[in-house]
Amino acid sequence: MSIRVVRLGTPRAKNEGLRIGTVRRPPRGVRKEDIARRDFYDVWFPNLAPSLETMKIAQQAETPAEWRTFERRYRKEMSTPEARHALALLAAMSHETNFSVGCYCEDESRCHRSILRELLQEQGAKIVR
């Protein structure tokens, strides 16, 4: 049992399980009934997505220092009780069932999901690459 951290819209891995979209918005131009069929996500969970303001910092980050600013802001957002409870829930679930979390970004190293991976690991989640 484990969590996979994935790029939404990519083919699903064998035994990946439920795919959770940790994004601020649903995919553009995709009808609701086609979102899961097109391998975006089964459940939309924007609670773990960066706020719009923080997401803009990430999109504009060109230097390591600017990326660290984004990371600090996102980690601060994920330190709220609501976010901590969600992270703890997903970490606990990773020991009981397979599922995945993800975002649309092509490069995980420049995406909030790289930080989300770390946050889940800090909560004791079992994560597979």
MMTF fields as JSON, N, C-alpha, C and O atoms, coordinates in Angstrom:
{
  "mmtfVersion": "1.0.0",
  "mmtfProducer": "UNKNOWN",
  "numBonds": 515,
  "numAtoms": 516,
  "numGroups": 129,
  "numChains": 1,
  "numModels": 1,
  "chainsPerModel": [1],
  "groupsPerChain": [129],
  "chainIdList": ["A"],
  "bondAtomList": [4, 2, 8, 6, 12, 10, 16, 14, 20, 18, 24, 22, 28, 26, 32, 30, 36, 34, 40, 38, 44, 42, 48, 46, 52, 50, 56, 54, 60, 58, 64, 62, 68, 66, 72, 70, 76, 74, 80, 78, 84, 82, 88, 86, 92, 90, 96, 94, 100, 98, 104, 102, 108, 106, 112, 110, 116, 114, 120, 118, 124, 122, 128, 126, 132, 130, 136, 134, 140, 138, 144, 142, 148, 146, 152, 150, 156, 154, 160, 158, 164, 162, 168, 166, 172, 170, 176, 174, 180, 178, 184, 182, 188, 186, 192, 190, 196, 194, 200, 198, 204, 202, 208, 206, 212, 210, 216, 214, 220, 218, 224, 222, 228, 226, 232, 230, 236, 234, 240, 238, 244, 242, 248, 246, 252, 250, 256, 254, 260, 258, 264, 262, 268, 266, 272, 270, 276, 274, 280, 278, 284, 282, 288, 286, 292, 290, 296, 294, 300, 298, 304, 302, 308, 306, 312, 310, 316, 314, 320, 318, 324, 322, 328, 326, 332, 330, 336, 334, 340, 338, 344, 342, 348, 346, 352, 350, 356, 354, 360, 358, 364, 362, 368, 366, 372, 370, 376, 374, 380, 378, 384, 382, 388, 386, 392, 390, 396, 394, 400, 398, 404, 402, 408, 406, 412, 410, 416, 414, 420, 418, 424, 422, 428, 426, 432, 430, 436, 434, 440, 438, 444, 442, 448, 446, 452, 450, 456, 454, 460, 458, 464, 462, 468, 466, 472, 470, 476, 474, 480, 478, 484, 482, 488, 486, 492, 490, 496, 494, 500, 498, 504, 502, 508, 506, 512, 510],
  "bondOrderList": [1, 1, 1, 1, 1, 1, 1, 1, 1, 1, 1, 1, 1, 1, 1, 1, 1, 1, 1, 1, 1, 1, 1, 1, 1, 1, 1, 1, 1, 1, 1, 1, 1, 1, 1, 1, 1, 1, 1, 1, 1, 1, 1, 1, 1, 1, 1, 1, 1, 1, 1, 1, 1, 1, 1, 1, 1, 1, 1, 1, 1, 1, 1, 1, 1, 1, 1, 1, 1, 1, 1, 1, 1, 1, 1, 1, 1, 1, 1, 1, 1, 1, 1, 1, 1, 1, 1, 1, 1, 1, 1, 1, 1, 1, 1, 1, 1, 1, 1, 1, 1, 1, 1, 1, 1, 1, 1, 1, 1, 1, 1, 1, 1, 1, 1, 1, 1, 1, 1, 1, 1, 1, 1, 1, 1, 1, 1, 1],
  "groupList": [{"groupName": "MET", "atomNameList": ["N", "CA", "C", "O"], "elementList": ["N", "C", "C", "O"], "formalChargeList": [0, 0, 0, 0], "bondAtomList": [1, 0, 2, 1, 3, 2], "bondOrderList": [1, 1, 2], "singleLetterCode": "M", "chemCompType": "L-PEPTIDE LINKING"}, {"groupName": "SER", "atomNameList": ["N", "CA", "C", "O"], "elementList": ["N", "C", "C", "O"], "formalChargeList": [0, 0, 0, 0], "bondAtomList": [1, 0, 2, 1, 3, 2], "bondOrderList": [1, 1, 2], "singleLetterCode": "S", "chemCompType": "L-PEPTIDE LINKING"}, {"groupName": "ILE", "atomNameList": ["N", "CA", "C", "O"], "elementList": ["N", "C", "C", "O"], "formalChargeList": [0, 0, 0, 0], "bondAtomList": [1, 0, 2, 1, 3, 2], "bondOrderList": [1, 1, 2], "singleLetterCode": "I", "chemCompType": "L-PEPTIDE LINKING"}, {"groupName": "ARG", "atomNameList": ["N", "CA", "C", "O"], "elementList": ["N", "C", "C", "O"], "formalChargeList": [0, 0, 0, 0], "bondAtomList": [1, 0, 2, 1, 3, 2], "bondOrderList": [1, 1, 2], "singleLetterCode": "R", "chemCompType": "L-PEPTIDE LINKING"}, {"groupName": "VAL", "atomNameList": ["N", "CA", "C", "O"], "elementList": ["N", "C", "C", "O"], "formalChargeList": [0, 0, 0, 0], "bondAtomList": [1, 0, 2, 1, 3, 2], "bondOrderList": [1, 1, 2], "singleLetterCode": "V", "chemCompType": "L-PEPTIDE LINKING"}, {"groupName": "LEU", "atomNameList": ["N", "CA", "C", "O"], "elementList": ["N", "C", "C", "O"], "formalChargeList": [0, 0, 0, 0], "bondAtomList": [1, 0, 2, 1, 3, 2], "bondOrderList": [1, 1, 2], "singleLetterCode": "L", "chemCompType": "L-PEPTIDE LINKING"}, {"groupName": "GLY", "atomNameList": ["N", "CA", "C", "O"], "elementList": ["N", "C", "C", "O"], "formalChargeList": [0, 0, 0, 0], "bondAtomList": [1, 0, 2, 1, 3, 2], "bondOrderList": [1, 1, 2], "singleLetterCode": "G", "chemCompType": "PEPTIDE LINKING"}, {"groupName": "THR", "atomNameList": ["N", "CA", "C", "O"], "elementList": ["N", "C", "C", "O"], "formalChargeList": [0, 0, 0, 0], "bondAtomList": [1, 0, 2, 1, 3, 2], "bondOrderList": [1, 1, 2], "singleLetterCode": "T", "chemCompType": "L-PEPTIDE LINKING"}, {"groupName": "PRO", "atomNameList": ["N", "CA", "C", "O"], "elementList": ["N", "C", "C", "O"], "formalChargeList": [0, 0, 0, 0], "bondAtomList": [1, 0, 2, 1, 3, 2], "bondOrderList": [1, 1, 2], "singleLetterCode": "P", "chemCompType": "L-PEPTIDE LINKING"}, {"groupName": "ALA", "atomNameList": ["N", "CA", "C", "O"], "elementList": ["N", "C", "C", "O"], "formalChargeList": [0, 0, 0, 0], "bondAtomList": [1, 0, 2, 1, 3, 2], "bondOrderList": [1, 1, 2], "singleLetterCode": "A", "chemCompType": "L-PEPTIDE LINKING"}, {"groupName": "LYS", "atomNameList": ["N", "CA", "C", "O"], "elementList": ["N", "C", "C", "O"], "formalChargeList": [0, 0, 0, 0], "bondAtomList": [1, 0, 2, 1, 3, 2], "bondOrderList": [1, 1, 2], "singleLetterCode": "K", "chemCompType": "L-PEPTIDE LINKING"}, {"groupName": "ASN", "atomNameList": ["N", "CA", "C", "O"], "elementList": ["N", "C", "C", "O"], "formalChargeList": [0, 0, 0, 0], "bondAtomList": [1, 0, 2, 1, 3, 2], "bondOrderList": [1, 1, 2], "singleLetterCode": "N", "chemCompType": "L-PEPTIDE LINKING"}, {"groupName": "GLU", "atomNameList": ["N", "CA", "C", "O"], "elementList": ["N", "C", "C", "O"], "formalChargeList": [0, 0, 0, 0], "bondAtomList": [1, 0, 2, 1, 3, 2], "bondOrderList": [1, 1, 2], "singleLetterCode": "E", "chemCompType": "L-PEPTIDE LINKING"}, {"groupName": "ASP", "atomNameList": ["N", "CA", "C", "O"], "elementList": ["N", "C", "C", "O"], "formalChargeList": [0, 0, 0, 0], "bondAtomList": [1, 0, 2, 1, 3, 2], "bondOrderList": [1, 1, 2], "singleLetterCode": "D", "chemCompType": "L-PEPTIDE LINKING"}, {"groupName": "PHE", "atomNameList": ["N", "CA", "C", "O"], "elementList": ["N", "C", "C", "O"], "formalChargeList": [0, 0, 0, 0], "bondAtomList": [1, 0, 2, 1, 3, 2], "bondOrderList": [1, 1, 2], "singleLetterCode": "F", "chemCompType": "L-PEPTIDE LINKING"}, {"groupName": "TYR", "atomNameList": ["N", "CA", "C", "O"], "elementList": ["N", "C", "C", "O"], "formalChargeList": [0, 0, 0, 0], "bondAtomList": [1, 0, 2, 1, 3, 2], "bondOrderList": [1, 1, 2], "singleLetterCode": "Y", "chemCompType": "L-PEPTIDE LINKING"}, {"groupName": "TRP", "atomNameList": ["N", "CA", "C", "O"], "elementList": ["N", "C", "C", "O"], "formalChargeList": [0, 0, 0, 0], "bondAtomList": [1, 0, 2, 1, 3, 2], "bondOrderList": [1, 1, 2], "singleLetterCode": "W", "chemCompType": "L-PEPTIDE LINKING"}, {"groupName": "GLN", "atomNameList": ["N", "CA", "C", "O"], "elementList": ["N", "C", "C", "O"], "formalChargeList": [0, 0, 0, 0], "bondAtomList": [1, 0, 2, 1, 3, 2], "bondOrderList": [1, 1, 2], "singleLetterCode": "Q", "chemCompType": "L-PEPTIDE LINKING"}, {"groupName": "HIS", "atomNameList": ["N", "CA", "C", "O"], "elementList": ["N", "C", "C", "O"], "formalChargeList": [0, 0, 0, 0], "bondAtomList": [1, 0, 2, 1, 3, 2], "bondOrderList": [1, 1, 2], "singleLetterCode": "H", "chemCompType": "L-PEPTIDE LINKING"}, {"groupName": "CYS", "atomNameList": ["N", "CA", "C", "O"], "elementList": ["N", "C", "C", "O"], "formalChargeList": [0, 0, 0, 0], "bondAtomList": [1, 0, 2, 1, 3, 2], "bondOrderList": [1, 1, 2], "singleLetterCode": "C", "chemCompType": "L-PEPTIDE LINKING"}],
  "groupTypeList": [0, 1, 2, 3, 4, 4, 3, 5, 6, 7, 8, 3, 9, 10, 11, 12, 6, 5, 3, 2, 6, 7, 4, 3, 3, 8, 8, 3, 6, 4, 3, 10, 12, 13, 2, 9, 3, 3, 13, 14, 15, 13, 4, 16, 14, 8, 11, 5, 9, 8, 1, 5, 12, 7, 0, 10, 2, 9, 17, 17, 9, 12, 7, 8, 9, 12, 16, 3, 7, 14, 12, 3, 3, 15, 3, 10, 12, 0, 1, 7, 8, 12, 9, 3, 18, 9, 5, 9, 5, 5, 9, 9, 0, 1, 18, 12, 7, 11, 14, 1, 4, 6, 19, 15, 19, 12, 13, 12, 1, 3, 19, 18, 3, 1, 2, 5, 3, 12, 5, 5, 17, 12, 17, 6, 9, 10, 2, 4, 3],
  "groupIdList": [1, 2, 3, 4, 5, 6, 7, 8, 9, 10, 11, 12, 13, 14, 15, 16, 17, 18, 19, 20, 21, 22, 23, 24, 25, 26, 27, 28, 29, 30, 31, 32, 33, 34, 35, 36, 37, 38, 39, 40, 41, 42, 43, 44, 45, 46, 47, 48, 49, 50, 51, 52, 53, 54, 55, 56, 57, 58, 59, 60, 61, 62, 63, 64, 65, 66, 67, 68, 69, 70, 71, 72, 73, 74, 75, 76, 77, 78, 79, 80, 81, 82, 83, 84, 85, 86, 87, 88, 89, 90, 91, 92, 93, 94, 95, 96, 97, 98, 99, 100, 101, 102, 103, 104, 105, 106, 107, 108, 109, 110, 111, 112, 113, 114, 115, 116, 117, 118, 119, 120, 121, 122, 123, 124, 125, 126, 127, 128, 129],
  "secStructList": [7, 7, 3, 3, 3, 3, 3, 6, 6, 1, 7, 7, 7, 6, 6, 7, 7, 3, 3, 3, 3, 7, 7, 1, 1, 7, 7, 6, 6, 7, 7, 4, 4, 4, 6, 6, 6, 6, 6, 1, 7, 1, 3, 3, 7, 4, 4, 4, 1, 7, 7, 2, 2, 2, 2, 2, 2, 2, 2, 2, 7, 7, 1, 2, 2, 2, 2, 2, 2, 2, 2, 2, 2, 2, 2, 2, 2, 6, 6, 1, 2, 2, 2, 2, 2, 2, 2, 2, 2, 2, 2, 2, 2, 6, 6, 6, 1, 7, 3, 3, 3, 3, 3, 1, 7, 1, 7, 4, 4, 4, 1, 2, 2, 2, 2, 2, 2, 2, 2, 2, 2, 2, 6, 6, 7, 7, 3, 3, 7],
  "xCoordList": [0.837, 0.0, 0.891, 1.924, 0.473, 1.322, 0.646, -0.406, 1.302, 0.898, 1.874, 3.081, 1.351, 2.17, 1.928, 0.805, 2.967, 2.836, 2.986, 4.032, 1.933, 1.86, 1.554, 1.118, 1.795, 1.344, -0.047, -0.232, -1.013, -2.384, -2.473, -1.853, -3.257, -3.414, -2.477, -2.534, -1.609, -0.717, -1.358, -2.23, -0.935, -1.509, -1.295, -0.269, -2.275, -2.207, -1.266, -1.167, -0.586, 0.285, -0.566, -1.678, -0.037, -0.723, -0.917, 0.012, -2.098, -2.445, -2.287, -2.047, -2.42, -2.28, -3.397, -3.176, -4.577, -5.702, -6.34, -6.167, -7.068, -7.778, -6.797, -5.758, -7.122, -6.257, -6.919, -8.076, -6.162, -6.665, -5.978, -4.75, -6.773, -6.242, -6.067, -7.047, -4.818, -4.526, -4.203, -3.115, -5.181, -5.026, -6.103, -7.173, -5.807, -6.726, -7.965, -9.066, -7.777, -8.893, -8.953, -7.934, -10.166, -10.285, -9.582, -9.314, -9.282, -8.6, -9.482, -10.682, -8.88, -9.626, -10.01, -9.231, -11.224, -11.671, -12.037, -12.229, -12.137, -12.477, -13.82, -13.991, -14.762, -16.07, -15.925, -15.095, -16.745, -16.659, -16.712, -15.97, -17.576, -17.713, -16.518, -16.414, -15.616, -14.434, -13.151, -12.113, -13.203, -11.984, -11.303, -10.1, -12.025, -11.414, -11.028, -9.957, -11.888, -11.62, -10.339, -9.643, -10.032, -8.83, -7.623, -6.639, -7.72, -6.616, -6.168, -4.998, -7.103, -6.751, -6.881, -5.867, -8.088, -8.285, -9.673, -10.579, -9.816, -11.116, -11.821, -13.045, -11.025, -11.552, -10.744, -9.514, -11.457, -10.801, -10.669, -11.662, -9.434, -9.168, -8.289, -7.092, -8.886, -8.098, -7.557, -6.78, -7.944, -7.481, -5.96, -5.384, -5.315, -3.859, -3.146, -1.949, -3.877, -3.286, -2.839, -3.421, -1.823, -1.433, -2.56, -3.343, -2.631, -3.595, -3.247, -2.141, -4.167, -3.941, -2.725, -1.9, -2.617, -1.494, -0.154, 0.83, -0.135, 1.091, 1.428, 2.597, 0.409, 0.631, 1.27, 2.121, 0.867, 1.456, 2.947, 3.731, 3.337, 4.762, 5.529, 6.605, 4.977, 5.636, 5.742, 6.783, 4.682, 4.683, 5.677, 6.196, 5.947, 6.863, 8.291, 9.193, 8.502, 9.827, 10.829, 10.619, 11.9, 12.956, 14.276, 15.154, 14.426, 15.676, 15.419, 14.279, 16.472, 16.295, 15.724, 14.921, 16.129, 15.62, 14.116, 13.381, 13.662, 12.223, 11.45, 10.339, 12.036, 11.372, 11.29, 10.277, 12.351, 12.325, 11.234, 10.608, 11.006, 9.92, 8.586, 7.749, 8.394, 7.171, 7.071, 6.025, 8.168, 8.135, 7.766, 6.957, 8.36, 8.033, 6.544, 5.888, 6.023, 4.601, 3.689, 2.716, 4.002, 3.17, 3.229, 2.196, 4.42, 4.541, 3.757, 3.154, 3.768, 2.994, 1.505, 0.791, 1.037, -0.371, -0.709, -1.805, 0.228, -0.012, 0.178, 0.033, 0.502, 0.655, -0.634, -0.665, -1.682, -2.949, -3.525, -3.213, -4.359, -4.937, -5.663, -5.516, -6.434, -7.172, -6.215, -6.439, -5.162, -4.197, -3.43, -3.209, -3.024, -2.292, -3.147, -2.643, -4.449, -5.341, -5.459, -5.456, -5.562, -5.656, -4.386, -4.458, -3.228, -1.958, -1.846, -1.41, -2.236, -2.185, -3.125, -2.781, -4.302, -5.256, -4.665, -4.705, -4.121, -3.543, -2.354, -2.185, -1.53, -0.384, -0.858, -0.301, -1.875, -2.406, -3.01, -2.812, -3.738, -4.357, -3.309, -3.569, -2.126, -1.079, -0.608, 0.02, -0.898, -0.518, -1.615, -1.426, -2.773, -3.922, -4.367, -4.979, -4.061, -4.546, -3.636, -2.885, -3.709, -2.969, -3.809, -5.007, -3.18, -3.818, -2.723, -1.545, -3.117, -2.139, -2.659, -3.863, -1.725, -2.03, -1.241, -0.178, -1.761, -1.015, -1.453, -2.397, -0.719, -0.91, -0.613, -0.119, -0.913, -0.738, 0.691, 1.047, 1.506, 2.826, 3.681, 3.672, 4.405, 5.261, 6.474, 6.84, 7.1, 8.34, 8.034, 7.746, 8.097, 7.769, 8.675, 8.24, 9.929, 10.853, 10.46, 10.93, 9.608, 9.117, 7.6, 6.896, 7.119, 5.682, 5.436, 6.286, 4.274, 3.964, 3.938, 4.077, 3.76, 3.695, 5.03, 5.05, 6.151, 7.439, 7.463, 8.017, 6.875, 6.809, 5.74, 5.92, 4.635, 3.586, 4.141, 3.806, 4.977, 5.633, 6.403, 6.283, 7.193, 7.965, 7.057, 7.318, 5.996, 5.065, 4.412, 4.243, 4.05, 3.455, 4.474, 4.138, 5.704, 6.753, 6.992, 7.198, 6.963, 7.134, 6.021, 6.212, 4.854, 3.727, 3.777, 2.891, 4.81, 4.97, 4.305, 4.107, 3.962, 3.324, 4.289, 5.501, 3.725, 4.478, 4.305, 3.206, 5.406, 5.357, 6.232, 7.351, 5.694, 6.43, 6.719, 5.905, 7.848, 8.213, 7.68, 7.881],
  "yCoordList": [-1.165, 0.0, 1.241, 1.278, 2.256, 3.443, 4.552, 4.371, 5.703, 6.871, 7.01, 6.833, 7.32, 7.746, 9.245, 9.72, 9.978, 11.4, 11.486, 11.133, 11.959, 11.841, 13.17, 14.136, 13.181, 14.287, 13.925, 12.901, 14.762, 14.513, 14.563, 15.408, 13.642, 13.569, 12.566, 12.355, 11.942, 10.912, 9.545, 9.4, 8.541, 7.202, 6.713, 6.985, 5.994, 5.477, 4.276, 3.479, 4.172, 3.026, 1.838, 2.009, 0.653, -0.548, -0.455, -0.098, -0.77, -0.734, 0.642, 0.746, 1.695, 3.057, 3.394, 4.124, 2.874, 3.176, 4.509, 5.046, 5.027, 6.291, 7.419, 7.508, 8.286, 9.425, 10.692, 10.985, 11.434, 12.647, 13.859, 13.945, 14.785, 16.008, 17.084, 17.627, 17.399, 18.439, 19.736, 20.296, 20.19, 21.369, 22.398, 22.06, 23.637, 24.732, 24.686, 25.018, 24.272, 24.281, 22.979, 22.321, 22.612, 21.438, 21.72, 22.878, 20.68, 20.903, 21.687, 21.436, 22.616, 23.45, 22.645, 21.839, 22.884, 22.265, 20.8, 20.126, 20.293, 18.885, 18.825, 19.42, 18.104, 17.963, 17.153, 16.249, 17.49, 16.807, 15.292, 14.579, 14.808, 13.356, 12.707, 11.481, 13.499, 12.956, 13.079, 12.552, 13.755, 14.015, 12.716, 12.562, 11.797, 10.534, 9.666, 9.058, 9.608, 8.775, 9.195, 8.365, 10.488, 11.009, 11.059, 11.752, 10.322, 10.153, 11.44, 11.588, 12.365, 13.529, 13.16, 13.032, 12.987, 12.557, 11.98, 12.225, 11.196, 10.635, 11.551, 11.686, 12.181, 13.072, 14.358, 14.337, 15.475, 16.783, 17.209, 17.262, 17.518, 17.883, 19.13, 19.041, 20.302, 21.539, 21.991, 22.945, 21.333, 21.702, 21.651, 22.345, 20.842, 20.718, 21.439, 21.248, 22.251, 23.06, 24.404, 24.884, 25.007, 26.344, 27.339, 27.166, 28.374, 29.449, 30.105, 29.935, 30.833, 31.515, 32.436, 32.461, 33.185, 34.121, 33.37, 33.787, 32.265, 31.479, 30.776, 30.668, 30.299, 29.641, 30.617, 30.22, 31.876, 32.875, 33.055, 33.263, 32.974, 33.072, 31.925, 32.138, 30.717, 29.562, 29.724, 29.431, 30.185, 30.325, 31.371, 31.276, 32.364, 33.442, 33.209, 33.972, 32.172, 31.92, 31.556, 30.614, 32.305, 32.033, 31.68, 31.101, 32.019, 31.76, 30.802, 30.647, 30.164, 29.316, 30.089, 29.547, 31.336, 32.15, 32.388, 32.337, 32.643, 32.855, 31.551, 31.574, 30.426, 29.139, 28.874, 28.369, 29.213, 29.03, 29.9, 29.493, 31.086, 31.941, 31.23, 31.215, 30.638, 29.865, 28.72, 28.511, 27.981, 26.823, 27.225, 26.558, 28.317, 28.79, 29.139, 28.779, 29.837, 30.231, 29.011, 28.931, 28.054, 26.857, 26.04, 25.572, 25.863, 25.127, 25.818, 25.15, 27.137, 27.875, 27.59, 27.379, 27.584, 27.267, 25.846, 25.588, 24.941, 23.544, 23.284, 22.151, 24.332, 24.168, 24.505, 24.414, 24.887, 25.158, 23.849, 22.78, 23.92, 22.675, 21.857, 20.636, 22.509, 21.786, 21.027, 19.855, 21.691, 21.048, 19.943, 18.875, 20.183, 19.158, 17.907, 16.789, 18.095, 16.944, 16.179, 14.948, 16.907, 16.25, 15.464, 14.334, 16.052, 15.361, 14.12, 13.068, 14.239, 13.096, 11.987, 10.807, 12.361, 11.371, 10.615, 9.385, 11.355, 10.704, 9.83, 8.735, 10.311, 9.509, 8.204, 7.143, 8.272, 7.055, 6.122, 4.909, 6.676, 5.867, 5.149, 4.065, 5.751, 5.147, 3.802, 3.033, 3.511, 2.232, 1.185, 0.021, 1.605, 0.71, 0.471, -0.554, 1.418, 1.313, 2.082, 2.962, 1.745, 2.462, 3.62, 3.469, 4.765, 5.912, 6.859, 6.655, 7.881, 8.838, 10.258, 10.492, 11.186, 12.613, 13.274, 12.789, 14.378, 14.984, 16.366, 16.942, 16.876, 18.199, 18.106, 17.085, 19.16, 19.179, 19.492, 19.183, 20.089, 20.577, 19.461, 18.324, 19.805, 18.827, 18.465, 17.293, 19.462, 19.261, 19.235, 20.273, 18.053, 17.945, 18.799, 19.294, 18.984, 19.76, 21.232, 21.955, 21.681, 23.069, 23.077, 23.871, 22.187, 22.025, 21.807, 21.267, 22.23, 22.048, 20.575, 20.249, 19.69, 18.275, 17.761, 16.779, 18.394, 17.99, 18.294, 17.524, 19.392, 19.776, 18.945, 18.54, 18.689, 17.844, 16.453, 15.867, 15.933, 14.634, 14.684, 13.777, 15.742, 15.894, 16.007, 15.386, 16.794, 16.965, 15.64, 15.347, 14.85, 13.543, 12.611, 11.874, 12.643, 11.818, 12.227, 11.376, 13.529, 14.022, 13.524, 13.418, 13.217, 12.692, 11.156, 10.538, 10.564, 9.117, 8.34, 7.13, 9.015, 8.345, 7.372, 7.585, 6.319, 5.354, 5.789, 5.736, 6.218, 6.764, 5.919, 5.543, 5.633, 4.864, 5.779, 6.639, 5.599, 6.401, 5.757, 6.276],
  "zCoordList": [0.0, 0.0, 0.0, 0.668, -0.761, -0.839, -1.638, -2.252, -1.599, -2.385, -3.545, -3.38, -4.694, -5.827, -6.004, -5.832, -6.342, -6.655, -8.164, -8.709, -8.845, -10.299, -10.985, -10.358, -12.272, -13.107, -13.607, -14.264, -13.294, -13.728, -15.242, -15.888, -15.801, -17.242, -17.892, -19.104, -17.087, -17.617, -17.4, -16.543, -18.168, -17.972, -16.541, -15.918, -16.045, -14.684, -14.608, -15.541, -13.479, -13.225, -12.781, -12.283, -12.964, -12.503, -10.986, -10.262, -10.519, -9.092, -8.454, -7.252, -9.253, -8.717, -7.736, -6.769, -7.977, -7.102, -7.432, -8.526, -6.484, -6.636, -6.901, -6.247, -7.863, -8.182, -7.636, -7.939, -6.828, -6.172, -6.784, -6.806, -7.274, -7.865, -6.817, -6.307, -6.49, -5.497, -6.225, -6.094, -6.993, -7.842, -7.518, -7.014, -7.811, -7.517, -8.412, -7.974, -9.673, -10.632, -11.423, -11.633, -11.86, -12.749, -14.081, -14.403, -14.851, -16.138, -17.106, -17.218, -17.784, -18.74, -19.972, -20.479, -20.436, -21.671, -21.549, -22.562, -20.329, -20.123, -19.397, -18.333, -19.982, -19.345, -18.061, -17.973, -17.067, -15.762, -15.894, -15.218, -16.753, -16.889, -17.583, -17.597, -18.158, -18.832, -18.004, -18.405, -16.873, -16.096, -15.67, -15.884, -15.087, -14.644, -15.844, -15.852, -16.844, -18.02, -18.728, -19.311, -18.674, -19.331, -18.374, -18.635, -17.28, -16.326, -15.63, -15.276, -15.438, -14.64, -13.163, -12.476, -12.665, -11.282, -11.107, -11.904, -10.029, -9.658, -8.665, -8.684, -7.795, -6.763, -6.796, -6.839, -6.776, -6.756, -5.306, -4.581, -4.87, -3.481, -3.451, -3.176, -3.735, -3.798, -2.449, -2.395, -1.356, -0.018, 0.108, 0.945, -0.708, -0.636, -1.784, -1.997, -2.504, -3.575, -3.0, -2.028, -3.585, -3.133, -3.406, -4.34, -2.585, -2.841, -4.171, -4.683, -4.713, -5.991, -5.91, -6.823, -4.827, -4.665, -4.603, -5.213, -3.863, -3.728, -5.035, -5.404, -5.732, -7.018, -8.017, -8.813, -7.976, -8.877, -8.6, -9.525, -7.334, -6.988, -7.652, -8.211, -7.592, -8.207, -9.716, -10.303, -10.335, -11.79, -12.261, -13.373, -11.432, -11.814, -11.33, -11.676, -10.538, -9.96, -11.054, -11.819, -11.111, -12.084, -11.422, -12.062, -10.161, -9.459, -8.292, -7.853, -7.793, -6.61, -5.416, -4.656, -5.25, -4.132, -4.282, -3.296, -5.489, -5.713, -5.473, -4.943, -5.862, -5.608, -4.105, -3.621, -3.362, -1.908, -1.275, -0.296, -1.826, -1.331, -1.518, -0.616, -2.701, -2.932, -1.927, -1.312, -1.766, -0.875, 0.554, 1.201, 1.046, 2.398, 2.512, 3.49, 1.509, 1.541, 1.494, 2.244, 0.61, 0.501, 1.786, 2.265, 2.349, 3.603, 4.726, 5.566, 4.738, 5.746, 5.567, 6.547, 4.325, 4.062, 4.509, 5.007, 4.331, 4.693, 6.19, 6.651, 6.942, 8.391, 9.142, 10.369, 8.441, 9.111, 9.644, 9.119, 10.677, 11.194, 10.12, 10.075, 9.269, 8.216, 7.294, 6.991, 6.854, 5.952, 6.674, 6.103, 7.911, 8.674, 8.852, 8.754, 9.115, 9.265, 7.948, 7.939, 6.841, 5.533, 5.226, 4.743, 5.503, 5.273, 6.15, 5.684, 7.413, 8.327, 7.854, 7.929, 7.369, 6.867, 5.675, 5.631, 4.716, 3.539, 3.93, 3.395, 4.86, 5.307, 5.933, 5.65, 6.773, 7.401, 6.355, 6.417, 5.406, 4.358, 3.51, 2.988, 3.37, 2.532, 3.072, 2.345, 4.319, 4.905, 4.745, 5.099, 4.206, 4.071, 2.631, 2.334, 1.726, 0.353, -0.6, -0.181, -1.867, -2.899, -3.421, -3.662, -3.591, -4.236, -4.703, -4.409, -5.424, -5.912, -5.708, -5.603, -5.655, -5.596, -6.715, -7.105, -7.228, -8.313, -8.714, -8.173, -9.695, -10.267, -11.77, -12.246, -12.5, -13.949, -14.403, -15.54, -13.558, -13.963, -14.57, -14.097, -15.609, -16.279, -15.437, -15.347, -14.819, -14.068, -12.569, -11.973, -11.967, -10.539, -9.67, -8.63, -10.076, -9.247, -9.176, -8.298, -10.087, -10.087, -9.921, -10.543, -9.078, -8.854, -7.362, -6.654, -6.9, -5.485, -5.087, -3.908, -6.059, -5.677, -5.154, -4.411, -5.518, -4.94, -3.443, -2.658, -3.06, -1.648, -0.951, 0.198, -1.634, -1.08, -0.768, 0.262, -1.645, -1.409, -0.083, 0.74, 0.12, 1.351, 2.57, 3.601, 2.456, 3.575, 3.959, 5.143, 2.966, 3.245, 3.901, 4.828, 3.422, 4.026, 5.477, 6.343, 5.735, 7.107, 8.024, 9.236, 7.446, 8.22, 8.324, 8.913, 7.754, 7.842, 6.708, 6.824, 5.622, 4.49, 3.824, 3.798, 3.297, 2.501, 1.046, 0.494, 0.441, -0.917, -1.834, -1.485, -3.011, -4.005, -5.192, -5.529, -5.808, -6.995, -8.241, -9.339]
}
